[in-house]
Amino acid sequence: MKPLIRKSLLATLFVPVILTLSCTSISLDSSSLASLVTHAGPLLASAAKVTDAAKKANEQFTPRQEYYIGRAVAADITSMYKVEPIGPATLYLNALVQVLAAASTMPVTYGGYHVLILDTNQINALSAPGGFIFVTRGLLECTHDETSLAAVLAHEIGHIENRNGLEAIKQERRNQVFVVFGKEVVKNFGNQQLNQLTDIFGKSITDIVTTMINDGYSREQEKQADRSAVEILRKAGYNPRGLIEMLKIMEVRLNPDSGGFAKTHPSPADRIETLAPVIGTKATYEEPAAWTARFHKYMDSLLKTS
């Protein structure tokens, strides 16, 4: 790891990480979210305006919109899983993700990067737009040092910087608007169409949560996130072979018939095969003893209670 980045991580570990994401603060901000669909009213004026809205579905979301979309998605996730109380392990993950994010193509987000640990033995990790990352106890059990842990977080940052989650929202908005446009061809807008338009945003949030938890991203999106992880790890000073090492442990522990990662991701063997030409098949590596000691200092108390 580069000296400057290494010092940044060490310093961050001793500075309180302010998490705006918690069971109490993550509730939907209805007034802010409503601002994202303020065009719904004018859209009812004519079919031309509905078509214009469809064009907007292809536009890039602003950082602020990504943040509120991510909060809405995160609210759904924390309603499905119990969240581990914020302690040394959570603060450690948050410090580590700041270092990795600095080496990504999206070093900052509107509301910052935040990591929470989901208190479940299910092997999985999830990331919402805007910088929200969730890692389960089960997946953390598949890491044994800081390098393999960094690989998990780098993969999720890859999904965020590639905006994989937002792609589901764009498609949903596009589909919804065109449905209303099709109905406008034969009749004027009524209450049903109004309700459909104003509900687009909420349905889009449901769509992205469904994609993350039930369906999973496409195989190409997962490959893309792995490629991004390799670049992030290299730039941050970590050996990208940590990603293969983590996948090998996961391959042993993962039950193909279980939910979570096994349901929504390509098999670890497939991912290792794809990564091999990029970083080689040799998974062994040595990281500085101080990194491993730091990992055990902050993670052992959490993982030993699993």
C-alpha positions in Angstrom: 0.0 0.0 0.0 1.3 3.5 -0.8 2.6 5.3 2.3 0.2 8.2 2.0 -2.8 5.9 1.6 -1.6 3.7 4.4 -1.3 6.6 6.8 -4.8 7.8 5.7 -6.2 4.4 6.7 -4.4 4.4 10.1 -5.5 8.0 10.8 -9.1 7.2 9.9 -9.2 4.3 12.2 -8.8 6.6 15.2 -11.3 9.2 13.9 -15.0 8.6 14.6 -16.8 7.6 11.3 -20.1 9.6 11.1 -22.7 7.2 9.7 -25.9 8.8 8.5 -27.1 5.3 7.7 -28.7 3.6 10.7 -32.0 2.1 11.7 -33.3 5.4 12.9 -31.8 7.8 10.3 -32.4 5.7 7.2 -36.1 6.3 7.0 -37.4 7.6 3.7 -37.3 11.4 3.3 -40.6 11.7 1.4 -40.3 15.4 0.6 -36.9 15.0 -0.9 -37.8 11.8 -2.8 -41.0 13.5 -4.1 -38.8 16.2 -5.7 -37.5 13.5 -8.1 -40.9 13.1 -9.6 -42.0 16.7 -9.8 -42.4 16.4 -13.6 -45.3 14.0 -13.1 -47.9 16.7 -13.1 -46.8 18.5 -16.3 -46.5 15.2 -18.0 -50.2 14.9 -18.0 -50.6 17.9 -20.2 -49.9 16.0 -23.4 -48.4 12.9 -25.0 -45.5 15.0 -26.2 -44.5 15.7 -22.6 -44.7 12.1 -21.8 -42.3 11.3 -24.6 -40.0 14.0 -23.3 -40.0 12.2 -19.9 -39.1 9.0 -21.7 -36.0 10.8 -23.1 -35.1 12.0 -19.6 -35.0 8.3 -18.5 -31.8 8.0 -20.4 -30.2 11.0 -18.7 -27.6 10.6 -16.0 -28.9 10.9 -12.4 -27.4 13.7 -10.4 -25.2 12.8 -7.4 -27.9 14.1 -5.1 -30.6 12.0 -6.8 -28.3 8.9 -6.5 -27.9 9.6 -2.8 -31.6 9.7 -2.1 -32.2 6.7 -4.4 -29.6 4.8 -2.4 -31.2 5.8 0.9 -34.5 4.5 -0.3 -32.9 1.2 -1.4 -31.0 1.0 1.9 -34.2 1.5 3.9 -35.7 -1.6 2.2 -32.6 -3.7 2.8 -32.4 -2.8 6.5 -36.1 -3.7 6.9 -35.2 -7.2 5.6 -32.1 -7.9 7.6 -31.0 -7.2 11.2 -28.1 -4.8 11.3 -25.1 -5.4 13.5 -24.7 -2.6 16.1 -22.1 -0.1 15.1 -18.8 -1.1 16.8 -15.1 -1.5 16.0 -15.6 -3.9 13.1 -18.1 -1.6 11.4 -15.8 1.4 11.9 -12.9 -0.6 10.5 -14.9 -1.5 7.4 -15.8 2.2 6.9 -12.2 3.3 7.3 -11.1 0.7 4.7 -13.8 1.6 2.2 -12.7 5.3 2.2 -9.2 4.2 1.2 -10.5 1.9 -1.6 -13.0 4.5 -2.8 -10.2 7.0 -3.1 -8.6 4.6 -5.6 -11.8 4.2 -7.7 -13.3 6.3 -10.5 -15.9 7.6 -8.0 -13.8 8.7 -4.9 -16.6 10.8 -3.5 -20.4 10.6 -3.5 -23.0 13.2 -2.5 -23.5 11.6 1.0 -20.2 9.7 1.3 -19.5 6.0 1.4 -21.1 4.0 4.3 -20.8 0.3 5.2 -23.0 -1.7 7.5 -22.8 -5.3 8.6 -25.9 -7.4 8.2 -26.3 -9.9 11.1 -26.9 -13.0 9.1 -24.9 -16.1 8.3 -26.0 -15.9 4.7 -23.0 -15.3 2.4 -23.8 -12.0 0.5 -22.8 -8.4 -0.1 -25.0 -5.6 -1.5 -24.4 -2.1 -2.7 -26.9 0.7 -3.3 -26.5 3.7 -5.5 -24.8 6.7 -3.9 -22.2 4.7 -1.7 -24.2 2.4 0.6 -22.6 -1.0 1.1 -23.9 -4.0 3.1 -21.8 -7.0 4.0 -23.1 -10.1 5.8 -21.4 -11.9 8.7 -21.4 -15.0 6.4 -19.3 -13.3 3.7 -17.0 -11.7 6.3 -16.3 -15.3 7.5 -14.8 -15.9 4.0 -12.1 -13.4 4.6 -9.0 -14.0 6.7 -6.9 -10.9 6.3 -7.2 -7.3 5.2 -6.4 -8.0 1.6 -9.3 -10.4 1.1 -11.6 -8.1 3.0 -10.6 -5.2 0.8 -11.4 -7.4 -2.2 -15.0 -7.8 -1.0 -15.4 -4.0 -0.5 -13.7 -3.2 -3.8 -16.2 -5.4 -5.7 -19.1 -3.5 -4.2 -17.5 -0.2 -5.0 -17.2 -1.5 -8.5 -21.0 -1.9 -8.7 -21.4 1.7 -7.4 -19.0 3.3 -9.7 -20.4 1.4 -12.7 -23.9 2.5 -11.6 -25.3 -1.0 -12.0 -28.1 -0.4 -9.6 -29.3 2.7 -11.5 -29.6 0.8 -14.7 -32.5 -1.1 -13.3 -34.2 2.2 -12.3 -33.7 3.7 -15.7 -35.3 0.7 -17.4 -38.2 0.7 -15.0 -38.9 4.4 -15.6 -38.6 4.0 -19.3 -41.1 1.1 -19.3 -43.6 2.8 -17.1 -43.6 6.0 -19.1 -44.0 4.2 -22.4 -47.0 2.3 -21.0 -48.7 5.6 -20.1 -47.7 7.0 -23.5 -49.3 4.0 -25.2 -52.6 4.6 -23.4 -52.6 8.3 -24.3 -52.8 7.3 -27.9 -56.3 6.1 -27.4 -57.6 8.3 -24.6 -56.9 11.2 -22.4 -55.1 10.8 -19.2 -57.1 9.8 -16.2 -56.6 9.1 -12.5 -55.2 5.7 -13.3 -52.4 7.2 -15.5 -51.7 9.9 -13.0 -51.2 7.3 -10.2 -49.0 5.3 -12.5 -46.7 8.2 -13.3 -46.4 9.4 -9.7 -45.7 5.8 -8.6 -42.8 5.3 -11.0 -40.1 6.3 -8.5 -41.4 4.0 -5.8 -41.7 1.1 -8.2 -38.2 1.7 -9.4 -36.9 1.4 -5.9 -38.7 -1.9 -5.6 -37.2 -3.0 -8.9 -33.6 -2.3 -7.9 -34.1 -4.1 -4.5 -35.5 -7.1 -6.3 -32.6 -7.1 -8.8 -30.0 -7.0 -5.9 -31.6 -9.5 -3.6 -33.7 -11.9 -5.8 -32.4 -11.7 -9.4 -28.9 -10.5 -9.2 -27.0 -8.4 -11.7 -26.1 -9.7 -15.1 -23.1 -11.9 -15.6 -21.4 -9.1 -17.6 -22.1 -6.6 -14.7 -20.5 -9.0 -12.2 -17.5 -9.4 -14.5 -17.3 -5.6 -14.8 -17.4 -5.2 -11.0 -14.6 -7.8 -10.6 -12.5 -5.9 -13.2 -13.1 -2.7 -11.4 -12.1 -4.4 -8.1 -8.8 -5.5 -9.5 -8.0 -1.9 -10.6 -9.1 -0.5 -7.3 -7.0 -3.0 -5.3 -3.9 -2.3 -7.3 -4.2 1.4 -7.1 -4.8 1.3 -3.3 -1.7 -0.9 -2.8 -3.5 -4.3 -2.2 -2.6 -7.5 -4.0 -5.6 -8.3 -6.3 -5.0 -12.0 -5.7 -6.8 -11.4 -2.5 -10.0 -11.5 -4.6 -9.2 -15.0 -5.8 -8.3 -16.2 -2.3 -11.6 -14.9 -1.0 -13.5 -16.6 -3.9 -11.7 -19.9 -3.2 -12.8 -19.8 0.5 -16.3 -18.9 -0.6 -16.4 -21.8 -3.1 -15.9 -24.2 -0.2 -18.4 -22.6 2.2 -21.1 -21.6 -0.3 -24.1 -23.9 -0.5 -25.3 -23.8 -4.1 -28.9 -24.3 -3.0 -28.8 -21.4 -0.5 -30.1 -17.9 -1.2 -28.0 -14.7 -1.2 -24.8 -14.8 -3.1 -25.3 -18.3 -4.6 -28.6 -17.1 -6.1 -27.6 -13.7 -7.4 -23.9 -14.2 -8.5 -22.0 -16.4 -10.9 -20.3 -19.3 -9.1 -16.9 -18.5 -7.5 -15.3 -21.0 -9.9 -16.6 -19.1 -12.9 -15.4 -15.8 -11.5 -11.9 -17.2 -10.7 -11.7 -18.5 -14.3 -12.6 -15.1 -15.7 -10.1 -13.4 -13.4 -7.2 -15.8 -14.1 -6.0 -14.1 -17.3 -6.0 -10.8 -15.5 -4.3 -11.6 -12.2 -3.2 -15.2 -12.6 -4.4 -18.4 -10.8 -1.9 -18.3 -8.0 -3.8 -17.1 -5.0 -1.1 -17.1 -2.3 0.4 -13.8 -1.3 1.9 -12.1 1.7 0.6 -8.9 3.2 2.4 -6.9 5.9 2.0 -8.4 9.3 0.6 -5.1 10.6 -2.3 -5.3 8.2 -3.2 -8.9 9.3 -2.9 -7.9 12.9 -5.2 -4.9 12.3 -7.7 -7.2 10.6 -7.8 -9.5 13.6 -7.9 -6.7 16.1 -11.1 -5.3 14.6 -12.8 -8.4 13.1 -12.2 -11.3 15.5 -14.6 -10.0 18.2 -17.3 -9.9 15.6 -16.6 -13.2 13.8 -16.0 -15.2 16.9 -19.6 -14.6 18.0 -21.0 -16.0 14.7 
